[in-house]
């Protein structure tokens, strides 16, 4: 079975090769760990949009992060959070830095899944069914991977991000 996508005829095996045999969101490099995959994308600049979102998030949520830090430190005087840890813990709590963009990316993944199913079945799949199944099967993993990427990016530039927390508001 093949389908024309962007002027290129794709076969079912090409779909599996491009997206990885493990399905949507699974690295096609079999022995690459999640962190290695994120590191490679970071080094190539493929995660710059998340880095920019993280910068914007820290600056626009400065007051909430500082309040989180003060509250935590008041409750835990023996294990006080510095600025970097306060940001990191806050990120782990909220788990999203740009909800609109993240929803758009998830919708893009659902569109890919619809396309794959169309290639495999030779007909257009039920869009609602695909969306519901994708949300049930892949959304938690997608969110977990996104949070891992955000934390990885934060760790690469933690001093710079921590300095943003104390920068004067624009």
C-alpha positions as a Markdown table, in Angstrom:
| # | Residue | x | y | z |
|---|---|---|---|---|
| 1 | Unk | 0.0 | 0.0 | 0.0 |
| 2 | Unk | 1.3 | 3.5 | -0.8 |
| 3 | Unk | 0.0 | 7.0 | -0.4 |
| 4 | Unk | 1.2 | 10.3 | -1.9 |
| 5 | Unk | 2.3 | 12.7 | 0.9 |
| 6 | Unk | 3.9 | 16.0 | -0.2 |
| 7 | Unk | 4.5 | 14.8 | -3.7 |
| 8 | Unk | 6.3 | 11.6 | -2.6 |
| 9 | Unk | 4.8 | 8.1 | -2.7 |
| 10 | Unk | 5.2 | 6.4 | 0.7 |
| 11 | Unk | 4.8 | 2.7 | 1.3 |
| 12 | Unk | 3.8 | 1.2 | 4.6 |
| 13 | Unk | 7.4 | 0.0 | 5.1 |
| 14 | Unk | 8.7 | 3.6 | 4.5 |
| 15 | Unk | 6.3 | 4.8 | 7.1 |
| 16 | Unk | 7.7 | 2.4 | 9.7 |
| 17 | Unk | 11.2 | 3.3 | 8.7 |
| 18 | Unk | 10.7 | 7.0 | 8.9 |
| 19 | Unk | 8.8 | 6.9 | 12.2 |
| 20 | Unk | 10.6 | 4.0 | 13.8 |
| 21 | Unk | 9.3 | 0.5 | 14.0 |
| 22 | Unk | 8.1 | 1.1 | 17.5 |
| 23 | Unk | 5.4 | 3.5 | 16.4 |
| 24 | Unk | 4.8 | 7.2 | 16.9 |
| 25 | Unk | 7.3 | 9.0 | 19.1 |
| 26 | Unk | 9.7 | 6.1 | 19.3 |
| 27 | Unk | 13.3 | 6.8 | 18.2 |
| 28 | Unk | 14.3 | 5.0 | 14.9 |
| 29 | Unk | 17.8 | 4.6 | 16.4 |
| 30 | Unk | 17.3 | 1.4 | 18.3 |
| 31 | Unk | 20.0 | 1.7 | 20.9 |
| 32 | Unk | 19.6 | 5.4 | 21.6 |
| 33 | Unk | 18.2 | 6.2 | 25.0 |
| 34 | Unk | 15.6 | 8.9 | 25.5 |
| 35 | Unk | 18.2 | 11.3 | 27.0 |
| 36 | Unk | 20.7 | 10.6 | 24.2 |
| 37 | Unk | 18.0 | 11.4 | 21.7 |
| 38 | Unk | 17.1 | 14.6 | 23.5 |
| 39 | Unk | 20.8 | 15.5 | 23.7 |
| 40 | Unk | 21.3 | 15.0 | 20.0 |
| 41 | Unk | 18.2 | 17.1 | 19.1 |
| 42 | Unk | 19.4 | 19.8 | 21.5 |
| 43 | Unk | 22.9 | 19.9 | 20.0 |
| 44 | Unk | 21.3 | 20.2 | 16.5 |
| 45 | Unk | 19.2 | 23.1 | 17.6 |
| 46 | Unk | 16.0 | 21.1 | 17.1 |
| 47 | Unk | 14.8 | 22.0 | 20.6 |
| 48 | Unk | 15.5 | 25.7 | 20.4 |
| 49 | Unk | 11.7 | 26.4 | 20.3 |
| 50 | Unk | 11.4 | 24.7 | 23.7 |
| 51 | Unk | 14.4 | 26.6 | 25.0 |
| 52 | Unk | 12.7 | 29.9 | 24.0 |
| 53 | Unk | 9.5 | 28.7 | 25.6 |
| 54 | Unk | 11.3 | 28.0 | 28.8 |
| 55 | Unk | 12.9 | 31.4 | 28.8 |
| 56 | Unk | 9.5 | 33.0 | 28.3 |
| 57 | Unk | 7.9 | 30.8 | 30.9 |
| 58 | Unk | 10.5 | 31.7 | 33.6 |
| 59 | Unk | 10.2 | 35.4 | 32.9 |
| 60 | Unk | 6.4 | 35.4 | 32.8 |
| 61 | Unk | 6.0 | 33.1 | 35.8 |
| 62 | Unk | 8.7 | 34.7 | 37.9 |
| 63 | Unk | 6.4 | 35.7 | 40.7 |
| 64 | Unk | 4.8 | 32.3 | 41.0 |
| 65 | Unk | 8.2 | 30.6 | 41.0 |
| 66 | Unk | 9.5 | 32.9 | 43.7 |
| 67 | Unk | 6.4 | 32.3 | 45.8 |
| 68 | Unk | 6.8 | 28.6 | 45.3 |
| 69 | Unk | 10.4 | 28.9 | 46.5 |
| 70 | Unk | 9.5 | 31.0 | 49.5 |
| 71 | Unk | 6.7 | 28.6 | 50.5 |
| 72 | Unk | 8.9 | 25.6 | 50.1 |
| 73 | Unk | 11.8 | 27.1 | 52.0 |
| 74 | Unk | 9.5 | 28.2 | 54.8 |
| 75 | Unk | 8.2 | 24.6 | 55.2 |
| 76 | Unk | 11.7 | 23.0 | 54.7 |
| 77 | Unk | 14.3 | 25.2 | 56.4 |
| 78 | Unk | 16.8 | 22.4 | 56.5 |
| 79 | Unk | 16.5 | 21.7 | 52.7 |
| 80 | Unk | 16.1 | 25.1 | 51.2 |
| 81 | Unk | 15.8 | 25.5 | 47.4 |
| 82 | Unk | 18.2 | 27.7 | 45.5 |
| 83 | Unk | 16.9 | 29.5 | 42.4 |
| 84 | Unk | 17.8 | 26.7 | 40.0 |
| 85 | Unk | 16.1 | 24.0 | 42.1 |
| 86 | Unk | 13.1 | 26.2 | 42.7 |
| 87 | Unk | 12.6 | 26.6 | 38.9 |
| 88 | Unk | 13.2 | 22.8 | 38.3 |
| 89 | Unk | 10.8 | 21.8 | 41.1 |
| 90 | Unk | 8.2 | 24.3 | 39.8 |
| 91 | Unk | 8.6 | 22.9 | 36.2 |
| 92 | Unk | 8.1 | 19.4 | 37.5 |
| 93 | Unk | 5.0 | 20.5 | 39.3 |
| 94 | Unk | 3.3 | 22.4 | 36.4 |
| 95 | Unk | 4.7 | 20.1 | 33.6 |
| 96 | Unk | 3.9 | 22.5 | 30.8 |
| 97 | Unk | 5.6 | 25.7 | 29.6 |
| 98 | Unk | 3.6 | 26.6 | 26.5 |
| 99 | Unk | 0.2 | 24.7 | 26.5 |
| 100 | Unk | -1.0 | 26.1 | 23.2 |
| 101 | Unk | 2.2 | 25.0 | 21.4 |
| 102 | Unk | 2.2 | 21.7 | 23.1 |
| 103 | Unk | -1.5 | 21.1 | 22.1 |
| 104 | Unk | -0.6 | 22.0 | 18.5 |
| 105 | Unk | 2.3 | 19.5 | 18.5 |
| 106 | Unk | 0.1 | 16.8 | 19.9 |
| 107 | Unk | -2.5 | 17.5 | 17.2 |
| 108 | Unk | 0.3 | 17.1 | 14.7 |
| 109 | Unk | 1.1 | 13.7 | 16.1 |
| 110 | Unk | -2.5 | 12.7 | 15.9 |
| 111 | Unk | -2.5 | 13.8 | 12.2 |
| 112 | Unk | 0.6 | 11.6 | 11.6 |
| 113 | Unk | -1.2 | 8.7 | 13.3 |
| 114 | Unk | -4.3 | 9.2 | 11.1 |
| 115 | Unk | -2.0 | 9.3 | 8.0 |
| 116 | Unk | -0.3 | 6.1 | 9.1 |
| 117 | Unk | -3.6 | 4.3 | 9.6 |
| 118 | Unk | -4.8 | 5.5 | 6.2 |
| 119 | Unk | -1.7 | 4.1 | 4.6 |
| 120 | Unk | -2.1 | 0.8 | 6.3 |
| 121 | Unk | -5.9 | 0.4 | 5.7 |
| 122 | Unk | -6.1 | 2.1 | 2.3 |
| 123 | Unk | -8.9 | 4.4 | 3.5 |
| 124 | Unk | -9.4 | 7.3 | 5.7 |
| 125 | Unk | -9.7 | 6.3 | 9.4 |
| 126 | Unk | -12.3 | 7.6 | 11.8 |
| 127 | Unk | -10.6 | 10.9 | 13.0 |
| 128 | Unk | -12.3 | 10.8 | 16.4 |
| 129 | Unk | -11.4 | 7.2 | 17.0 |
| 130 | Unk | -7.8 | 7.9 | 16.2 |
| 131 | Unk | -7.7 | 11.0 | 18.4 |
| 132 | Unk | -9.2 | 9.2 | 21.3 |
| 133 | Unk | -6.9 | 6.2 | 21.0 |
| 134 | Unk | -3.8 | 8.4 | 20.5 |
| 135 | Unk | -4.8 | 10.4 | 23.7 |
| 136 | Unk | -5.2 | 7.2 | 25.6 |
| 137 | Unk | -2.1 | 5.3 | 24.4 |
| 138 | Unk | 0.4 | 8.0 | 23.6 |
| 139 | Unk | -0.5 | 11.3 | 25.4 |
| 140 | Unk | 1.0 | 10.3 | 28.8 |
| 141 | Unk | 4.3 | 9.2 | 27.1 |
| 142 | Unk | 4.3 | 12.4 | 25.0 |
| 143 | Unk | 3.9 | 14.5 | 28.1 |
| 144 | Unk | 6.6 | 12.6 | 30.0 |
| 145 | Unk | 9.0 | 13.0 | 27.1 |
| 146 | Unk | 8.3 | 16.7 | 26.8 |
| 147 | Unk | 8.9 | 17.2 | 30.6 |
| 148 | Unk | 12.2 | 15.3 | 30.3 |
| 149 | Unk | 13.2 | 17.5 | 27.3 |
| 150 | Unk | 12.3 | 20.7 | 29.3 |
| 151 | Unk | 14.3 | 19.5 | 32.3 |
| 152 | Unk | 17.3 | 18.5 | 30.1 |
| 153 | Unk | 17.3 | 21.9 | 28.4 |
| 154 | Unk | 17.1 | 23.6 | 31.8 |
| 155 | Unk | 20.0 | 21.6 | 33.1 |
| 156 | Unk | 22.2 | 22.6 | 30.0 |
| 157 | Unk | 21.8 | 26.2 | 30.8 |
| 158 | Unk | 20.7 | 26.2 | 34.5 |
| 159 | Unk | 22.8 | 29.2 | 35.6 |
| 160 | Unk | 21.5 | 31.4 | 32.8 |
| 161 | Unk | 17.9 | 30.3 | 33.5 |
| 162 | Unk | 18.3 | 30.8 | 37.2 |
| 163 | Unk | 19.6 | 34.3 | 36.5 |
| 164 | Unk | 16.4 | 35.1 | 34.6 |
| 165 | Unk | 14.5 | 34.5 | 37.7 |
| 166 | Unk | 16.2 | 37.4 | 39.5 |
| 167 | Unk | 16.4 | 39.7 | 36.4 |
| 168 | Unk | 14.4 | 42.9 | 36.7 |
| 169 | Unk | 11.0 | 42.6 | 35.0 |
| 170 | Unk | 10.8 | 44.2 | 31.6 |
